[in-house]
Amino acid sequence: MSNTNAQKSYFDLHITGFGYLNRIREVPIRKGSPFVACDIVALHGDAESPEKTRFDCKVSGSEAEKLIRRCMPAVGAEKKVLIGFRLGDLNPEPFTYQSGKKQGQTGISLKSRLLFVSWIKVDGVMVYKAEPKGDAQDHQPVADQQPQPVAQSHQAEPRCQDQFDDAASF
């Protein structure tokens, strides 16, 4: 038998959507570095009266963490911060309500990791939009794929970053 390094494979389950960003915080842990966490109230269903689902997220990845940290002043000022997102590693966690009308009842907290922020709006103004990374092409049928010029791939990035910098004082 040959001794080869087998590469592990995983099945991903991702949640994509958009929702309101709330409760950004740095969570200290006893051993190790603190991490950034936030709540996202995702909107889904009928556009006239959307349903809301709350996710308690640990922010993963340096780019997502940088973007969420930059939203802290706006969220702290109670501005409406709406983000496009991708979540992973969904884990329902039961808890017991400690006060209010539901005191003593069991509830479920949906824990997940915030993997990617695709765009950010503050009070209706687009302040950040991620550049496409070619994923959309990967999911198109081969006949529909068109070659893209290489020079086009990073054109809008500085403009989007400048808009975010301008809105940093929100």
Residue frames relative to the residue before (quaternion, step in Angstrom):
aa qw qx qy qz dx dy dz
M 1.0000 0.0000 0.0000 0.0000 0.00 0.00 0.00
S 0.3369 -0.7418 0.5357 0.2219 3.58 -0.84 0.86
N 0.3447 -0.7365 0.5500 0.1906 3.54 -1.11 0.73
T 0.0815 0.8113 -0.5701 0.1009 3.60 0.05 1.30
N 0.4840 -0.6366 0.5133 0.3115 3.52 -1.23 0.52
A 0.1942 -0.7903 0.5737 0.0924 3.53 -0.33 1.25
Q 0.3289 -0.7409 0.5548 0.1875 3.53 -0.90 0.94
K 0.4129 -0.7081 0.5140 0.2527 3.57 -0.86 0.98
S 0.1553 -0.7577 0.6232 0.1160 3.52 -1.16 0.61
Y 0.1978 -0.7825 0.5865 0.0673 3.53 -1.20 0.69
F 0.3273 -0.6828 0.6078 0.2393 3.51 -1.31 0.38
D 0.2293 -0.7889 0.5596 0.1089 3.56 -0.73 1.06
L 0.0736 -0.7391 0.6672 0.0565 3.52 -1.15 0.73
H 0.0067 -0.8223 0.5667 -0.0513 3.56 -0.37 1.26
I 0.2338 -0.7273 0.6299 0.1398 3.52 -1.22 0.65
T 0.0376 -0.7871 0.6155 0.0182 3.58 -0.76 0.99
G 0.2676 0.7580 -0.5630 0.1921 3.51 -1.09 0.68
F 0.3419 -0.6969 0.5593 0.2911 3.51 -1.20 -0.56
G 0.1191 0.7946 -0.5849 0.1108 3.50 -1.17 0.61
Y 0.6322 -0.5408 0.4135 0.3700 3.51 -1.38 0.05
L 0.3431 -0.7322 0.5616 0.1753 3.53 -1.00 0.97
N 0.0435 0.7999 -0.5927 0.0832 3.59 -0.84 1.03
R 0.8719 0.2043 -0.0854 0.4367 3.52 -1.44 0.11
I 0.1347 0.7786 -0.5939 0.1513 3.59 0.65 1.09
R 0.1198 0.8024 -0.5702 0.1289 3.56 -0.82 1.00
E 0.3570 -0.6723 0.5947 0.2586 3.51 -1.31 0.38
V 0.2122 -0.8035 0.5506 0.0786 3.55 -0.67 1.15
P 0.2638 -0.7691 0.5590 0.1623 3.60 -0.56 1.12
I 0.1153 -0.7629 0.6303 0.0861 3.56 -1.17 0.62
R 0.6416 -0.5712 0.3508 0.3729 3.56 -1.12 0.65
K 0.7976 0.1153 -0.0405 0.5907 3.57 0.78 -0.98
G 0.7554 0.3358 -0.2615 0.4982 3.55 -0.60 1.10
S 0.6715 -0.5052 0.3819 0.3847 3.48 -1.38 -0.03
P 0.5189 -0.6151 0.4802 0.3491 3.59 -1.12 0.59
F 0.2347 -0.7622 0.5825 0.1571 3.57 -1.23 0.35
V 0.4751 -0.6485 0.5174 0.2935 3.55 -1.29 0.42
A 0.0334 -0.7810 0.6236 -0.0065 3.55 -1.02 0.90
C 0.0168 -0.7849 0.6193 0.0074 3.56 -1.25 0.41
D 0.3616 -0.6674 0.5909 0.2734 3.52 -1.36 0.16
I 0.0946 -0.7529 0.6476 0.0701 3.54 -1.13 0.70
V 0.1775 -0.7488 0.6312 0.0974 3.55 -0.85 1.04
A 0.1856 -0.8240 0.5320 0.0598 3.55 -0.11 1.37
L 0.2950 -0.7397 0.5837 0.1585 3.54 -1.11 0.81
H 0.1374 0.7812 -0.6005 0.1007 3.57 -1.00 0.82
G 0.6670 0.4922 -0.3722 0.4176 3.54 -1.25 0.39
D 0.8254 -0.2083 0.1859 0.4907 3.53 -1.29 -0.58
A 0.4690 -0.7055 0.4628 0.2610 3.58 -0.79 1.05
E 0.6246 0.5480 -0.3400 0.4404 3.60 1.13 -0.58
S 0.7863 0.0021 0.0116 0.6177 3.60 1.06 -0.70
P 0.0894 -0.8538 0.5112 0.0427 3.59 0.40 1.22
E 0.4488 -0.6276 0.5660 0.2903 3.50 -1.29 0.55
K 0.2317 -0.7657 0.5846 0.1351 3.56 -1.22 0.47
T 0.0475 -0.7708 0.6352 0.0114 3.54 -1.03 0.87
R 0.2726 -0.7830 0.5443 0.1276 3.56 -0.77 1.08
F 0.1021 -0.7655 0.6343 0.0335 3.54 -1.02 0.97
D 0.2349 -0.7241 0.6325 0.1430 3.57 -1.00 0.89
C 0.0652 -0.8695 0.4880 -0.0388 3.56 -0.27 1.30
K 0.2629 -0.6676 0.6694 0.1925 3.49 -1.21 0.71
V 0.3544 -0.7458 0.5244 0.2079 3.59 -0.72 1.06
S 0.0978 -0.8068 0.5826 0.0087 3.57 -0.72 1.12
G 0.7654 0.3373 -0.2686 0.4778 3.53 -1.00 0.82
S 0.5504 -0.6629 0.4077 0.3024 3.54 -0.97 0.90
E 0.6550 0.5141 -0.3287 0.4457 3.62 0.95 -0.77
A 0.6602 0.4868 -0.3062 0.4831 3.60 0.91 -0.87
E 0.6481 0.5164 -0.3263 0.4549 3.60 0.94 -0.81
K 0.6425 0.5218 -0.3250 0.4574 3.59 0.95 -0.86
L 0.6779 0.4936 -0.2952 0.4579 3.61 0.90 -0.88
I 0.6679 0.4930 -0.3053 0.4665 3.58 0.92 -0.86
R 0.6272 0.5260 -0.3366 0.4654 3.60 0.99 -0.77
R 0.6632 0.5071 -0.3119 0.4536 3.60 0.99 -0.77
C 0.6476 0.5085 -0.3137 0.4730 3.59 1.23 -0.36
M 0.4396 0.7338 -0.4403 0.2728 3.62 1.23 -0.28
P 0.6768 0.4823 -0.3357 0.4435 3.67 0.77 -0.82
A 0.6584 0.5090 -0.3148 0.4564 3.61 0.96 -0.81
V 0.6567 0.4864 -0.3090 0.4865 3.59 0.94 -0.85
G 0.6444 0.5265 -0.3111 0.4591 3.59 1.02 -0.82
A 0.6942 0.4390 -0.2580 0.5087 3.58 1.15 -0.66
E 0.4522 -0.7285 0.4024 0.3207 3.56 1.36 0.24
K 0.3084 0.7100 -0.5573 0.3003 3.56 0.99 0.86
K 0.5099 -0.6265 0.4845 0.3357 3.58 -1.21 0.46
V 0.0273 -0.7895 0.6119 -0.0402 3.55 -0.47 1.27
L 0.0632 -0.7963 0.6007 -0.0324 3.54 -0.51 1.28
I 0.0314 -0.8153 0.5781 -0.0052 3.60 -0.84 0.94
G 0.3490 -0.6388 0.6327 0.2642 3.49 -1.37 0.45
F 0.0196 -0.8470 0.5284 -0.0553 3.59 -0.80 0.92
R 0.1540 -0.7059 0.6709 0.1673 3.49 -1.47 0.13
L 0.1240 -0.7924 0.5968 0.0231 3.55 -0.82 1.11
G 0.0740 -0.7839 0.6137 0.0572 3.54 -1.23 0.46
D 0.8052 0.3127 -0.2229 0.4519 3.54 -1.38 0.13
L 0.0826 0.8216 -0.5536 0.1079 3.57 0.84 1.02
N 0.0458 0.7950 -0.5992 0.0826 3.55 -0.89 1.02
P 0.2523 -0.7670 0.5661 0.1658 3.62 -0.50 1.10
E 0.0679 -0.8006 0.5953 0.0050 3.56 -0.91 0.93
P 0.3336 -0.7607 0.5173 0.2059 3.62 -0.58 1.09
F 0.0069 0.7700 -0.6380 0.0001 3.56 -1.23 0.60
T 0.3635 -0.7008 0.5648 0.2402 3.56 -1.30 0.24
Y 0.4569 -0.6744 0.5079 0.2801 3.56 -0.86 1.01
Q 0.3027 -0.7873 0.5185 0.1406 3.58 -0.85 1.01
S 0.8031 0.0647 -0.0221 0.5919 3.60 1.19 -0.44
G 0.6650 0.5209 -0.3681 0.3885 3.55 -1.31 0.06
K 0.7784 -0.3520 0.2539 0.4536 3.53 -1.36 -0.19
K 0.7364 0.4121 -0.2275 0.4859 3.59 1.10 -0.65
Q 0.2534 0.8015 -0.5119 0.1770 3.61 1.23 0.24
G 0.8037 0.2535 -0.2235 0.4898 3.54 -0.89 1.02
Q 0.6115 0.5438 -0.3524 0.4540 3.60 1.24 -0.32
T 0.4568 -0.6663 0.5194 0.2784 3.53 -1.24 0.53
G 0.0796 -0.7743 0.6271 0.0291 3.53 -1.06 0.86
I 0.3499 -0.7109 0.5646 0.2312 3.56 -1.30 0.13
S 0.1708 -0.7468 0.6354 0.0965 3.55 -0.96 0.94
L 0.2679 -0.7595 0.5725 0.1540 3.58 -0.83 0.99
K 0.1237 -0.7978 0.5898 0.0178 3.56 -0.32 1.32
S 0.1224 0.7832 -0.6033 0.0873 3.57 -1.05 0.75
R 0.4286 -0.6416 0.5524 0.3154 3.53 -1.36 -0.05
L 0.3258 -0.7008 0.5998 0.2073 3.56 -0.98 0.91
L 0.1717 -0.8390 0.5144 0.0447 3.54 -0.38 1.29
F 0.8233 0.0233 0.0749 0.5622 3.56 0.95 -0.88
V 0.1731 -0.7419 0.6398 0.1013 3.55 -1.10 0.82
S 0.2295 -0.8152 0.5197 0.1131 3.59 -0.52 1.16
W 0.7877 -0.1038 0.0605 0.6043 3.60 1.14 -0.56
I 0.1686 -0.7628 0.6171 0.0943 3.53 -1.32 0.42
K 0.0532 -0.7569 0.6507 0.0286 3.55 -1.06 0.90
V 0.1202 -0.7643 0.6303 0.0644 3.55 -1.02 0.87
D 0.8256 -0.1010 -0.0030 0.5552 3.56 -0.60 1.21
G 0.7527 -0.4235 0.2002 0.4626 3.57 0.92 0.96
V 0.6335 0.5152 -0.3326 0.4718 3.63 1.26 -0.09
M 0.3966 -0.7089 0.5335 0.2356 3.58 -0.78 1.07
V 0.0711 -0.8223 0.5646 0.0073 3.58 -0.62 1.15
Y 0.7920 0.0792 -0.0523 0.6031 3.59 1.25 -0.28
K 0.0604 0.7560 -0.6508 0.0343 3.53 -1.14 0.76
A 0.3868 -0.7351 0.5126 0.2175 3.57 -0.71 1.11
E 0.4887 -0.6392 0.5131 0.2988 3.50 -1.19 0.62
P 0.5009 -0.6314 0.4827 0.3426 3.61 -1.00 0.71
K 0.2822 -0.7870 0.5315 0.1360 3.55 -0.97 0.87
G 0.6570 -0.5164 0.3197 0.4466 3.58 1.21 0.28
D 0.4324 0.7117 -0.4640 0.3020 3.61 1.22 -0.06
A 0.6216 0.5548 -0.3497 0.4285 3.59 1.01 -0.76
Q 0.6424 0.5147 -0.3258 0.4651 3.58 1.02 -0.75
D 0.6215 0.5692 -0.3440 0.4139 3.56 1.03 -0.78
H 0.7359 0.4179 -0.2298 0.4806 3.61 1.11 -0.60
Q 0.5424 0.6012 -0.4140 0.4158 3.60 1.24 0.05
P 0.5591 -0.5580 0.4660 0.3986 3.58 -1.16 0.46
V 0.6350 -0.5735 0.3600 0.3718 3.57 -1.07 0.78
A 0.6470 0.5375 -0.3308 0.4278 3.61 0.94 -0.79
D 0.6941 0.4835 -0.2739 0.4576 3.61 1.11 -0.64
Q 0.5585 0.6310 -0.4007 0.3597 3.61 1.16 -0.35
Q 0.1377 -0.7711 0.6194 0.0526 3.53 -0.99 0.94
P 0.4724 -0.6508 0.4905 0.3356 3.62 -0.94 0.73
Q 0.2478 -0.7684 0.5764 0.1262 3.57 -0.98 0.89
P 0.4901 -0.6437 0.4855 0.3312 3.59 -0.98 0.76
V 0.5377 -0.6539 0.4361 0.3050 3.56 -0.98 0.90
A 0.6464 0.5490 -0.3285 0.4157 3.62 0.94 -0.83
Q 0.6236 0.5760 -0.3364 0.4076 3.61 1.14 -0.52
S 0.5690 0.6854 -0.3672 0.2678 3.60 1.06 -0.66
H 0.8116 0.2382 -0.1383 0.5152 3.66 1.01 -0.55
Q 0.3125 0.7990 -0.4789 0.1858 3.60 1.18 0.30
A 0.7654 0.4084 -0.2248 0.4438 3.62 0.74 -0.96
E 0.4796 0.7133 -0.4313 0.2743 3.61 1.16 -0.38
P 0.6861 0.4572 -0.3317 0.4585 3.68 0.71 -0.82
R 0.6238 0.5433 -0.3462 0.4425 3.62 0.97 -0.80
C 0.6759 0.4784 -0.3021 0.4723 3.60 0.87 -0.90
Q 0.6503 0.5098 -0.3243 0.4605 3.57 0.94 -0.82
D 0.6383 0.5173 -0.3329 0.4627 3.60 0.99 -0.79
Q 0.6298 0.5198 -0.3473 0.4611 3.61 0.97 -0.74
F 0.6514 0.5052 -0.3228 0.4650 3.59 0.96 -0.80
D 0.6363 0.5226 -0.3302 0.4614 3.58 1.01 -0.81
D 0.6470 0.5157 -0.3178 0.4630 3.60 0.99 -0.84
A 0.7230 0.4283 -0.2405 0.4858 3.57 1.00 -0.80
A 0.4312 0.7220 -0.4570 0.2897 3.61 1.25 -0.10
S 0.6706 0.4918 -0.3103 0.4606 3.59 1.12 -0.45
F 0.3660 0.7300 -0.5048 0.2799 3.60 1.25 0.06
